[in-house]
Amino acid sequence: MAESYDPTIGADAARAFFSRSRKGEIAHGYLFVGPSGTGKKSFARYLAQSLLCEGNGDNAFGACGSCRSCTLFGHEGQSAHPDFIEHLGALKIGDTASVGFASTGDTTSRDLIRQLAMQSYSGGRRVLLLADVEFASPAAANALLKFFEEPPAGVTLLLTSSTPAAILGTIRSRLTQLRVGPLSRDEMMRLLVGRGFATDAAERVLARARGSLTRALELLDIDAEAPHAVIARWFDEAIAGRTPAASWATRESLDEGLLAIKARLKDAISAPYLGERAERRIDLARGLKAFEKIDDAQRLARTNVSPTMVADLVRMAITNLALDGAE
Ligand SMILES: [Zn+2]
């Protein structure tokens, strides 16, 4: 996809808020709330980049992408910027020096206090991103409270949470809260198709994903192992002239598999006539003949012929049916 990833997707309100702000007006702390998997972290990272950008003047929002600071920011999740500190995951109680956050992903309250007090590398602002802060331990919460009581100069704290009610009220009241997500139908489709998923596969999981990209990706993973998806892949391979392994063809699943293949073949043949966009164009005359062969295969399936052999007969009937060949 030529279109680059948009870190502000799903965050219209937050985007509008910061687009109206100047760097000088930025508060000590913001809390981004919304369902998990809707882009809170991506938005917060982009805001951090914007705040540290040297090429966007006093604008709080919108990074130039090419200044020294933006270059250090690198790509999503791989920042090497010394004034951007990011902690994903739980803030844990405990001060063990030997097991620091760097090796475990957990941040101790001492780590947090130390980092909040550190000087800026470039002499300007520092931005600290704490994701999923609802799991903050009491000690970590106290460190955060201390921060708000005596905010060090030039430190901006960005927090994300999918359960803001679980954050201490005393901390929440000191933060400006902004909502991110859930993602709209169009935004979800854009993101999923942009990641290489077929439109029909993406559409199947949209309702269940309820505006969460993470949930949609999980569902697509699960669907990929579902029987209909396994057969769909086998069918697509076979009509493209390849010889995929027929893992779906077992004694128990053969009947259902053959029905599914017939349905898929029928869809492929009829789509152009129904004015639908077909995933693959099919040789019509051979497609209709293949139907008869699958009828034969269905009869064979009720005999003692091995399921693998039945599947292979079907494969030979539909091989190279795709007019466009492989993608
Ligand atoms: Zn920049």
Residues whose N, C-alpha, C, O or C-beta is under 5 A from the ligand:
A	BS01	ZN	C53 E54 G55 A63 C64 G65 S66 C67 C70
